[in-house]
């Protein structure tokens, strides 16, 4: 066999891959790096890709149904035309498949369509070959011609198909099922009898593993509306014939699940198990997950040598996602520019420091389901269905890719372009949504700082902690006070100090009613204080609780710096009350505090986090989300939630789940009976009349007996 033809060059910057990562980094280098290199005309970007066309892969779930779904000139974009804006000597495109990377000799071998193998050595290398899907319907596993032929074969099968199985509960599988469901069954289809039975099988306990359970459940509901059934915890173990769905996309298949169940289907779409395209890479630089192991900060492949990088689905720096690729491009471009300048002889002090990439691990994923619905989250915030449709579901990002393919998105921003407003309504929706999320993030950080400064964790038994000086200062400046509220009880309400009101005309005038009520309230307050003081004398726990409560509410600080005022402080005289309370000096406060009665005024605490946007939005309209996030998924709220709002959210959640109001159960036969009537009941060793009147207690006793194996002598029914 003849040796491969060698094309000598010393300044090739080779980019492997012609999709988002490869095209974007090539534009970045041509715009920002090569013009600043000495003898820039000696540097050439060489892009090697299996297809001459760049594909918007995210649109495949809808594009596979019909060519009429998208403008074909926007779905497929000629790569070479996107680089005609640069000098011819600076860019070269080769349609070929990479066959071997020799990182020690710094060469790449590739095979052209004609079968001729060539080798090119590189000055720098970027691997952006992406990943392949098991189904040839969902990516450019070959060239554009092979993908179009696969789509045509699948469309032919759709004409007669009565059942379709989709394997995989990730975004690709859910989007394929949603698009097929709406196209074949229509919106609002009956899942029991759809035109075409579409079933999604996933090995996980829920679909869309990146998103929260409530969004996954909503996605299932949307799928049901287009006649799609979801089966969870069901792994596809085997498919017969073996090439169904991969080699032959229109073949009928028998799908075998992990539990042995066999499912017959007219069409099978495997949408799980993407494989990184690393067949040409030495295993020594691969990670455990099969992707190229890169420095997660600089995006360099440190094991392969200098000026070798990887980005996108083929690299280990982040979860495979378009937004992670686009976020990494400026970091990779800046670091490549720096490394090239250093290699060209520039001083390190003149090129700055290397930039660092940090993956955004917040919940971010948009999943259209059909052509009008969708679920998703962006930076941890749920995105409404209409906005998922507007941003992605309308045309699967096609409205954003024009400036990405031609490189304008990576151009220099001038004062003129910064001032130019965006008239596209989708840009406006994205802008306001981003501003909304930024406001929420600022509010969340402010709430965390406030809580970190204020929450106490130094409580100890039996000695309470020292007072905080900050709390004392807040008491000094407080302007409103109130008496501690106690709910009335029947015993206190019926207490009349031994006097009976026999006279029906006991009030001389209407004004006397208020005086009488105030007198009764003061009498009840004196009795309560007397009883409390008497119990605190022997009940150490109660005394400790009262002391802690007063420290927490500020009443202790109030005693420390002021004198008690019997009666309630109205809003009108709150300022004068504050002045009179704060008038006494600190030297006499300790002596006064010991003689003060238990009942004292407490400062009215100001509303915490006043003006916080997130806290201000808590209300009936957010109760459903609070229940879903805090109660159902055990997520910590970003701001404190008032107990009354939390209670209302619980009730709202129970109502939504059909658990409120509580369902009627069997009544206790002794409910409402006086205690004295129970004295004559006989226990009979835990059985007999007592338990017969308390079925709930009998159930508990029986459970204990079973646990301790005490059922050796069951009751027998006497013959009768």
C-alpha positions in Angstrom: 0.0 0.0 0.0 1.4 3.4 -0.9 2.2 5.8 1.8 -0.3 8.6 2.4 0.4 11.8 0.6 1.9 14.4 3.1 1.0 18.1 2.7 3.7 20.0 4.5 2.8 23.1 6.3 4.0 24.8 9.5 1.2 27.2 10.3 -2.0 25.2 9.9 -4.6 25.7 12.5 -6.8 22.6 12.0 -10.4 22.6 13.1 -12.1 19.2 13.0 -15.9 19.5 12.7 -18.3 21.8 10.8 -21.1 22.4 13.3 -21.6 25.1 16.1 -18.3 24.6 17.8 -16.1 24.2 14.7 -17.6 27.0 12.7 -17.7 29.5 15.6 -14.1 29.0 16.7 -13.0 29.3 13.1 -14.8 32.7 12.8 -13.3 33.8 16.1 -9.7 33.0 15.1 -10.1 34.7 11.7 -11.6 37.8 13.2 -9.6 38.2 16.4 -6.5 36.1 16.5 -4.9 35.7 13.1 -4.9 39.4 12.2 -2.8 40.1 15.3 -0.2 37.4 14.6 3.1 38.3 13.1 3.2 37.3 9.4 -0.5 36.6 9.6 -0.6 35.5 5.9 1.4 32.4 6.9 -1.4 31.1 9.1 -4.3 29.2 7.6 -7.5 27.8 9.2 -8.1 24.3 7.8 -11.6 23.0 8.5 -12.1 19.2 8.0 -15.7 18.0 8.0 -17.6 15.0 6.7 -20.3 17.2 5.2 -20.0 20.4 3.1 -23.2 21.6 4.7 -23.7 22.7 8.3 -26.9 21.4 9.8 -29.2 22.9 12.5 -29.3 19.5 14.2 -31.8 20.7 16.9 -34.4 20.9 14.2 -34.2 17.3 13.1 -37.2 16.1 15.2 -39.5 18.2 13.1 -37.5 18.3 9.8 -37.6 14.5 9.5 -41.4 14.7 8.9 -41.4 16.9 5.8 -39.2 19.3 3.9 -42.0 21.8 4.2 -41.4 22.3 7.9 -38.4 24.6 7.4 -36.7 26.6 4.6 -34.1 24.2 3.4 -31.5 26.9 2.7 -31.6 27.8 6.4 -31.7 24.2 7.7 -28.6 23.3 5.6 -26.0 26.0 5.2 -23.0 25.8 2.8 -19.9 26.1 5.0 -17.5 27.5 2.4 -19.9 30.3 1.6 -19.8 31.5 5.2 -16.0 32.0 5.0 -15.9 33.8 1.6 -15.6 37.1 3.6 -12.0 36.3 4.6 -8.8 36.2 2.6 -8.5 32.9 0.6 -5.1 32.2 2.0 -6.4 32.2 5.5 -9.2 29.6 5.2 -9.3 26.2 3.5 -12.2 23.6 3.7 -11.7 19.9 3.2 -14.7 17.5 3.0 -13.3 14.4 4.6 -13.4 12.1 7.7 -10.6 12.2 10.2 -9.0 8.8 10.5 -6.1 9.3 12.9 -4.8 11.9 15.3 -1.1 11.6 16.1 -0.7 14.1 18.9 3.0 13.2 19.4 3.9 13.9 15.7 1.2 16.6 15.6 -0.4 15.3 12.4 -4.0 14.5 11.3 -4.8 11.8 8.8 -8.1 12.0 6.9 -9.9 10.1 4.2 -11.6 12.0 1.4 -14.8 10.9 -0.4 -12.8 9.3 -3.2 -11.1 7.1 -0.6 -7.7 8.8 -0.8 -6.0 9.2 2.6 -3.9 12.3 3.2 -2.0 13.7 6.2 -1.6 17.2 7.4 0.5 18.5 10.2 -0.8 21.3 12.4 0.5 24.2 14.4 -2.7 24.2 16.5 -5.7 21.8 16.6 -9.3 22.1 17.7 -11.4 18.9 17.9 -15.1 19.8 17.6 -16.4 16.6 15.9 -19.4 16.4 18.1 -21.4 13.2 18.7 -23.4 10.8 16.6 -26.9 9.5 17.3 -27.9 5.9 17.0 -30.7 6.9 14.6 -29.4 8.5 11.3 -32.6 10.6 11.4 -31.3 13.0 14.1 -27.8 14.1 13.1 -25.3 14.3 10.3 -23.8 10.8 10.9 -22.7 11.0 7.3 -23.1 13.8 4.7 -26.2 15.8 3.7 -27.2 13.3 1.0 -27.2 10.3 3.5 -29.4 12.3 5.9 -31.9 13.3 3.3 -32.1 9.7 2.0 -32.8 8.5 5.6 -35.6 11.1 6.0 -37.2 10.0 2.7 -37.2 6.3 3.7 -38.7 7.2 7.1 -41.4 9.3 5.5 -42.4 6.5 3.3 -42.8 4.3 6.3 -45.0 6.9 8.0 -47.6 6.6 5.3 -48.7 3.1 6.5 -47.4 3.0 10.1 -50.0 2.3 12.8 -47.5 2.1 15.7 -44.2 3.8 16.5 -41.8 3.1 19.4 -39.3 5.8 20.5 -36.6 4.6 22.8 -35.3 7.4 25.1 -36.8 9.9 27.5 -34.3 12.7 26.9 -35.1 15.9 24.9 -34.4 14.2 21.5 -36.9 11.4 22.2 -39.5 13.6 23.7 -39.3 16.1 20.8 -39.5 13.4 18.2 -42.5 11.8 19.9 -44.2 15.2 20.3 -43.7 16.2 16.6 -44.8 12.8 15.3 -47.8 12.8 17.7 -49.1 16.3 16.6 -48.4 15.5 12.9 -50.1 12.1 12.9 -52.7 12.4 15.6 -53.3 16.2 15.9 -53.6 18.2 19.0 -56.1 17.1 21.7 -55.9 13.5 20.5 -57.4 10.6 22.5 -54.6 8.5 24.0 -56.8 5.5 24.1 -57.5 5.4 20.4 -55.0 7.6 18.4 -54.6 7.3 14.7 -51.0 6.1 15.2 -50.0 4.5 18.6 -46.8 6.3 19.7 -45.0 5.0 22.8 -41.9 6.4 24.5 -39.9 3.9 26.6 -37.4 5.2 29.1 -35.2 3.3 31.6 -35.4 6.2 34.0 -38.1 6.9 36.6 -39.0 10.1 34.8 -38.5 11.7 31.4 -36.3 14.7 30.8 -33.8 14.0 33.6 -32.3 17.5 33.5 -35.6 19.2 34.4 -37.5 19.1 37.7 -40.2 16.4 38.3 -43.1 18.9 37.9 -41.9 19.9 34.4 -41.4 16.3 33.5 -45.0 15.6 34.6 -46.2 18.6 32.5 -44.3 17.2 29.5 -46.1 13.9 29.9 -49.5 15.7 30.0 -48.6 17.6 26.7 -47.5 14.3 25.1 -50.8 12.7 26.1 -52.6 15.5 24.3 -51.1 14.3 21.0 -51.7 10.6 21.6 -48.2 9.7 23.0 -47.9 7.2 25.8 -44.9 7.2 28.1 -43.6 4.0 29.8 -41.0 4.6 32.5 -38.6 2.1 34.1 -38.6 0.1 30.9 -35.2 -0.3 29.2 -35.0 -1.4 25.6 -32.8 -4.5 25.7 -32.8 -5.7 22.1 -34.3 -5.0 18.7 -35.0 -7.5 15.9 -33.9 -7.3 13.2 -30.6 -5.9 14.5 -30.5 -3.0 12.0 -34.0 -1.7 12.6 -34.0 2.0 13.3 -30.3 2.4 12.5 -29.4 0.7 9.2 -33.0 0.6 8.0 -35.1 3.4 9.5 -38.3 2.2 7.9 -38.1 -1.5 9.0 -40.7 -3.1 11.2 -39.2 -4.3 14.5 -39.7 -6.4 17.6 -38.6 -4.5 20.6 -37.6 -6.6 23.7 -37.7 -4.8 27.0 -35.5 -5.6 30.1 -38.4 -7.5 31.8 -38.7 -9.8 28.7 -41.8 -8.2 27.3 -41.8 -8.0 23.5 -43.4 -5.1 21.6 -44.2 -5.2 17.9 -43.9 -1.9 16.1 -44.1 -0.6 12.5 -41.3 2.0 13.1 -38.6 2.2 15.7 -36.6 5.4 16.5 -33.7 4.9 18.9 -33.2 8.3 20.5 -30.8 7.4 23.3 -27.1 6.8 23.7 -25.2 9.5 21.7 -21.7 8.5 21.0 -18.8 11.1 20.8 -17.0 11.0 17.5 -13.6 10.0 18.8 -12.8 7.0 16.7 -9.6 8.7 15.3 -8.3 9.8 18.8 -5.7 7.9 20.9 -7.3 6.3 23.9 -4.7 7.8 26.1 -6.4 11.3 26.0 -9.9 10.0 26.5 -11.8 10.2 29.8 -13.9 7.6 31.5 -17.0 8.7 29.7 -15.4 8.2 26.3 -15.0 11.9 25.6 -11.7 13.8 25.1 -10.4 14.8 28.5 -9.8 18.5 28.6 -8.8 21.0 31.2 -12.3 22.2 32.3 -11.0 25.7 32.8 -8.8 26.4 29.8 -10.3 23.8 27.4 -6.8 22.6 26.5 -6.1 18.9 26.1 -3.1 18.9 28.5 -2.3 15.2 27.9 -1.9 15.8 24.1 0.7 18.6 24.1 0.7 22.3 23.5 -2.0 24.1 21.4 -4.4 21.2 21.2 -8.0 21.9 22.3 -11.5 20.3 22.3 -14.9 21.8 22.5 -18.6 20.7 22.3 -20.1 17.3 22.7 -16.8 15.5 22.1 -15.1 17.2 25.1 -15.5 16.6 28.8 -15.6 20.2 30.0 -19.4 20.5 30.3 -22.7 18.7 29.7 -23.5 18.4 26.0 -25.7 21.4 25.3 -25.7 24.2 22.7 -25.6 27.0 25.3 -22.5 25.4 26.9 -20.7 25.4 23.5 -21.6 29.0 22.8 -20.5 30.1 26.3 -17.1 28.3 25.8 -16.3 29.8 22.4 -15.0 33.2 23.8 -12.9 31.5 26.4 -11.4 29.0 23.9 -10.8 31.7 21.4 -9.0 34.0 23.8 -6.8 31.2 25.2 -5.9 30.1 21.6 -5.0 33.7 20.7 -2.9 34.0 23.8 -1.1 30.7 23.1 -0.4 31.6 19.5 1.0 35.0 20.4 3.3 33.4 23.0 4.5 30.9 20.5 5.1 33.7 18.0 7.5 35.3 20.5 5.3 37.8 22.3 6.2 38.6 25.9 3.8 37.0 28.4 3.2 40.4 30.1 1.8 41.7 26.8 -0.8 39.0 26.2 -2.6 39.0 29.5 -3.7 36.0 31.5 -5.6 32.9 30.4 -9.4 33.0 30.6 -11.3 30.4 32.6 -14.5 28.6 31.6 -17.0 27.7 34.2 -20.0 25.6 33.3 -23.4 27.0 34.2 -24.9 24.0 36.1 -28.2 25.6 36.7 -31.3 23.9 35.3 -31.4 25.0 31.7 -33.2 23.2 28.9 -36.1 24.0 26.5 -38.1 21.1 25.1 -40.8 21.9 22.5 -43.6 19.3 22.4 -45.3 19.7 19.1 -45.7 23.0 17.3 -47.5 25.0 20.1 -46.4 23.6 23.5 -43.3 23.0 25.4 -41.6 22.9 28.8 -38.3 24.2 30.0 -36.2 26.1 32.4 -33.5 28.7 32.0 -30.9 29.4 34.6 -33.0 27.6 37.2 -36.2 29.5 36.5 -39.2 27.8 34.9 -40.0 29.1 31.4 -43.8 29.2 30.5 -45.0 27.1 27.6 -45.7 30.1 25.3 -42.1 31.4 25.8 -40.6 27.9 25.1 -42.6 28.0 21.8 -41.6 31.6 21.0 -37.8 31.0 21.7 -37.3 27.5 20.4 -40.5 25.6 19.4 -41.5 28.0 16.6 -38.5 27.1 14.4 -36.0 25.3 16.6 -33.5 28.2 17.0 -33.4 28.9 13.2 -34.1 32.6 14.0 -30.7 32.8 15.8 -28.4 30.7 13.6 -27.9 33.1 10.7 -25.5 35.3 12.5 -23.8 32.3 14.1 -23.0 30.6 10.8 -21.7 33.8 9.1 -19.7 34.9 12.2 -21.5 38.2 12.8 -22.4 37.1 16.3 -18.6 37.1 17.1 -17.8 40.4 15.4 -16.6 43.4 17.3 -19.3 45.5 18.9 -19.0 49.2 18.2 -20.9 52.1 19.9 -23.2 52.2 16.9 -24.1 48.5 17.1 -24.6 48.7 20.8 -27.1 51.5 20.4 -29.0 49.6 17.7 -32.3 48.3 19.2 -33.6 44.8 18.6 -36.9 44.9 16.8 -37.5 41.1 16.7 -40.2 40.3 19.3 -38.3 37.2 20.3 -35.2 39.2 21.1 -37.5 41.4 23.3 -39.0 38.4 25.0 -35.5 37.1 25.7 -34.4 40.5 26.9 -37.2 41.0 29.4 -37.0 37.4 30.6 -33.2 37.8 31.2 -33.8 41.0 33.0 -36.5 39.3 35.1 -34.1 36.4 36.0 -31.3 38.9 36.8 -33.6 40.8 39.2 -34.5 37.5 40.9 -30.9 36.5 41.2 -30.0 39.9 42.8 -32.9 39.5 45.2 -31.9 36.0 46.1 -28.3 37.1 46.9 -29.6 39.9 49.0 -31.9 37.6 51.0 -29.0 35.1 51.6 -26.8 38.0 52.9 -29.6 39.2 55.2 -30.2 35.7 56.6 -26.5 35.0 57.1 -26.2 38.1 59.1 -29.3 37.7 61.2 -30.0 33.9 61.8 -28.7 32.7 65.2 -27.4 29.2 65.7 -25.8 29.6 69.1 -28.9 28.6 71.2 -28.0 26.3 74.0 -29.8 24.6 76.9 -30.2 25.6 79.7 -28.2 28.8 79.2 -29.4 31.2 76.6 -26.8 33.2 74.6 -25.9 36.8 75.3 -28.0 39.5 73.8 -26.9 40.8 70.5 -26.0 44.4 70.5 -27.6 44.8 67.1 -30.9 43.7 68.6 -30.6 46.2 71.4 -29.9 49.0 68.9 -33.0 48.0 66.9 -35.1 48.2 70.1 -33.7 51.6 70.8 -34.9 52.9 67.4 -38.2 51.1 67.3 -41.3 53.3 67.1 -44.2 50.8 67.6 -45.0 48.5 70.4 -47.8 46.2 71.4 -48.8 43.9 74.2 -48.2 40.2 73.6 -51.4 38.6 72.3 -53.0 35.6 74.0 -55.9 33.7 72.7 -58.8 33.7 75.3 -59.9 30.4 76.9 -63.2 29.3 78.2 -61.8 29.2 81.8 -60.6 32.7 81.7 -63.6 34.0 79.8 -66.0 32.5 82.4 -63.9 33.9 85.3 -65.9 36.7 87.0 -64.0 36.9 90.3 -66.8 35.1 92.1 -69.4 37.6 91.2 -72.6 36.9 89.2 -74.1 39.4 86.8 -77.7 38.9 87.8 -78.8 42.4 86.8 -79.7 42.5 83.1 -79.3 46.3 83.1 -75.8 46.3 84.5 -74.5 49.0 82.1 -75.5 52.6 82.8 -74.8 53.8 79.3 -73.2 52.6 76.1 -69.9 54.2 77.1 -69.8 52.0 80.2 -69.5 48.9 77.9 -66.0 49.8 76.8 -64.9 50.5 80.4 -66.3 47.1 81.5 -64.5 45.2 78.7 -61.2 47.0 79.5 -61.7 46.1 83.2 -62.3 42.5 82.4 -59.3 42.3 80.0 -57.0 43.8 82.7 -58.4 41.3 85.2 -57.7 38.4 82.9 -54.2 39.8 82.2 -53.5 40.0 86.0 -54.7 36.5 86.6 -52.6 35.2 83.6 -49.5 36.9 84.9 -50.1 35.6 88.4 -50.6 32.0 87.2 -47.6 32.3 84.9 -45.3 33.5 87.7 -46.5 30.8 90.0 -45.8 28.1 87.5 -42.4 29.6 86.5 -41.3 29.3 90.2 -41.3 25.5 89.9 -41.3 24.8 86.1 -37.8 25.4 84.9 -38.7 24.6 81.3 -41.4 27.2 81.2 -39.0 29.8 82.8 -36.4 29.0 80.2 -38.9 29.3 77.3 -40.1 32.7 78.6 -36.6 33.9 78.8 -35.7 32.7 75.3 -38.9 34.1 73.8 -38.2 37.5 75.3 -34.7 37.5 73.9 -36.0 36.5 70.4 -38.8 39.0 70.3 -36.8 41.9 71.7 -38.9 42.1 74.9 -35.8 41.5 77.0 -33.9 44.3 75.4 -36.9 46.5 75.9 -36.8 45.8 79.6 -33.1 46.4 79.6 -33.4 49.9 78.2 -36.9 51.0 79.2 -39.8 50.7 81.6 -42.9 48.8 81.2 -46.1 50.5 80.2 -49.4 48.8 81.1 -51.9 48.9 78.3 -51.6 48.8 74.6 -49.9 51.3 72.4 -52.0 52.6 69.7 -50.6 53.9 66.4 -51.4 57.4 67.3 -49.2 57.5 70.4 -46.6 55.0 69.3 -43.9 57.7 68.9 -44.6 59.1 72.4 -44.6 55.6 73.8 -41.2 55.0 72.2 -39.8 58.2 73.7 -41.1 57.4 77.2 -39.8 53.8 77.0 -36.3 54.9 75.8 -36.0 57.7 78.3 -34.5 55.8 81.1 -30.8 55.3 81.1 -28.8 52.1 81.0 -27.5 52.4 84.6 -30.9 52.0 86.2 -32.2 49.5 83.6 -30.9 46.3 85.3 -32.5 47.3 88.7 -35.8 48.1 87.0 -35.8 44.9 84.9 -35.8 42.7 88.0 -39.0 44.3 89.4 -40.9 44.4 86.1 -43.8 42.1 85.7 -43.9 39.2 83.3 -46.3 41.0 80.9 -44.5 43.7 78.9 -44.6 45.5 75.6 -42.8 43.9 72.7 -41.4 45.9 69.8 -43.3 45.5 66.5 -40.6 44.1 64.2 -40.3 45.7 60.8 -41.1 43.5 57.8 -38.0 41.6 56.8 -36.7 41.9 53.3 -39.0 44.8 52.5 -38.9 45.6 48.9 -37.4 42.3 47.9 -38.9 41.5 44.5 -39.2 37.7 45.1 -40.8 38.2 48.5 -43.2 40.8 47.2 -44.5 38.3 44.6 -45.5 35.7 47.2 -49.2 35.5 47.1 -52.1 33.3 45.9 -50.8 33.3 42.4 -47.5 31.6 43.6 -49.0 29.1 46.0 -49.0 26.3 43.4 -45.3 26.8 42.6 -44.4 27.0 46.3 -46.2 23.7 46.9 -44.5 22.0 43.9 -41.0 23.2 44.6 -40.8 23.4 48.4 -43.2 20.6 49.4 -43.1 18.1 46.6 -39.5 18.4 45.5 -38.0 19.5 48.9 -36.2 22.5 47.4 -35.1 25.3 49.7 -36.9 28.6 49.1 -34.6 31.5 48.1 -36.4 33.8 50.5 -38.2 33.2 53.8 -41.9 32.4 53.4 -44.4 33.7 55.9 -46.1 30.9 57.8 -49.5 32.1 56.7 -48.5 32.0 53.1 -46.9 28.5 53.6 -50.1 27.3 55.1 -52.2 28.6 52.3 -49.8 27.1 49.8 -50.2 23.7 51.5 -54.0 24.0 51.3 -53.8 25.0 47.6 -51.6 22.0 46.8 -53.9 19.6 48.6 -56.9 21.1 46.7 -55.1 20.6 43.4 -54.3 17.0 44.4 -57.9 16.3 45.5 -56.8 15.9 49.1 -58.7 18.9 50.5 -61.0 19.2 52.3 -60.2 16.1 54.3 -62.4 13.1 53.5 -64.9 12.0 56.1 -63.8 8.9 58.1 -65.4 6.7 60.7 -66.4 8.7 63.8 -65.1 7.9 67.2 -68.1 6.6 69.2 -66.8 8.3 72.3 -66.3 11.7 70.6 -67.9 14.4 72.8 -68.5 12.0 75.8 -67.6 13.4 79.2 -64.5 12.1 80.8 -66.3 10.8 83.8 -68.3 8.3 81.6 -65.1 6.5 80.8 -64.3 5.6 84.3 -66.5 2.5 84.3 -64.9 1.0 81.1 -63.0 -2.2 81.7 -59.6 -2.7 80.0 -59.6 -6.6 80.1 -55.9 -6.7 79.3 -56.1 -4.4 76.4 -59.2 -6.0 74.8 -62.9 -5.9 75.4 -65.2 -2.9 75.8 -62.6 -0.3 75.9 -60.9 -1.2 72.6 -64.3 -2.0 71.0 -65.2 1.7 71.5 -61.8 2.8 70.2 -61.2 1.1 66.8 -58.2 3.3 66.1 -56.5 2.2 69.3 -57.3 -1.4 68.7 -55.6 -1.2 65.3 -52.4 0.1 66.9 -52.5 -2.6 69.6 -52.9 -5.3 66.9 -49.9 -3.8 65.0 -47.7 -4.0 68.1 -48.8 -7.6 68.7 -47.8 -8.6 65.2 -44.4 -6.9 65.4 -43.6 -8.7 68.7 -45.2 -12.0 67.6 -47.8 -11.9 70.3 -50.5 -13.4 68.1 -50.0 -17.0 69.3 -53.5 -17.2 70.8 -56.0 -15.4 68.6 -59.4 -14.6 69.8 -62.0 -17.2 69.0 -65.6 -16.6 68.4 -67.8 -18.6 70.8 -70.2 -20.9 69.1 -73.6 -19.5 69.1 
